[in-house]
Amino acid sequence: MAIRISSLNHCLSAASTGKLDDIHLRERRWFAVRTSSRHEKRACEELRRSGVECYVPLREKVYKYPGKKVTRQLPLMSGYVFVRIHKGEEMTVRRAHYVSGFVTIGEDRRMISEHEIDLLRKLSTDRKLDWDTIEEAFDFREGTPVEIIRGPLAGIRGYYVRKKSKKTFVISLSGIGACLSTCEIDPCYLMTLSEEAMVPEEVATTNDSKVLW
């Protein structure tokens, strides 16, 4: 199953030349930065000490050992930290330890929408699903538009896609060019939607929906 938050590929104006940069002189916006492996939390701690607002999506995972259970907080997306900055704070981010640079799509640095940040926060609250990061474009054309109708992730819309003989749920973040995927969602928790319902500005009608079994 795949969630398409917004298009993975950005269409630039035909008149546009050079690279696109969404950073603003005064307005703080969310951007993704790359970190050293397994240093997401350390990078975020240093950025916060420097006065930068940042966020690492973490999820709790329970490990069972003989005679005990251990709960650990692991990054939802390995190697990513999200910062909310304006132009004047850019160099503070670039100079931080464990940060290797801003995430770009080609040469374009794209902002992360508040909607996408809120979605990551919601996904982080779920303990049951395991997510994999796909750092490549994902083809949604063969997918079925769906909405989760039960559980803590109810209301999230996406696409149910067959990937390597499995039905897979994939989230595409427009500002990163990467996806999150899981094949652990039961089809009984899904309702099909019309293709028009996947456009944020449009509202799906009840007649366009049915339950997937």
Steps between C-alpha positions, in 0.01 A plus 500: 500500500637842415423846631569778256515822700602701197672441171854368529607684185482879501391681184692823457375789294619495140631851551698401808876476475756377748431315823197551722542587869202530737694655790367842607682804638275535808232232497599172664427194288563129543786335311661157516870452571716191475684371805771247570376145544335444841568858605157651438426568868848641567474732202161623619630559854788714371273698270266574789790619714582740216146636506372316192154345509530141385309174502597133475206265442554223758296188560509260791589142425485218754772235495440173682788332678499199734320616813453864400379753246696807395339805337719712275439817303611465140488752213200457273723608210864406538743780418248787499442797732249777432584864578274807501714795399531823303795609287693649793513161676621299202872511585432391859343184359779440248771533768333266750674175586352185344319705230624427149277746313150590386291250309439609141312362202749545220627851578171616655462549874133451579314591818313233696134591549342520846261228381790264437660578837166433672474170313846394619399586857190283463694207355747523788224430753426157352698213655373215284620576148857474374596748228775484239649804326506491119736759356376481145201607293193282546246433223146543635318449170416137574387574855148508645404824683403412858441645845579339835169480688603331827770529762733787596577585136134534399441779249832467318450461126731328259557229242493124530781385271633158406878498551704181464190276536386684815235763553691802630411831664736782394521861618666746263640823649527769234786693658725198538450283194478193725223268615395303806350157436337223699325178401343442844162676460201265484276567194200485735621834639475666158229662291543571130469855371465672167815640340358851545491447876881485507523867400518701828272779376223263403268300724403142420132410495354200676389352168862478387600272786472135590661269754798289391486137610 
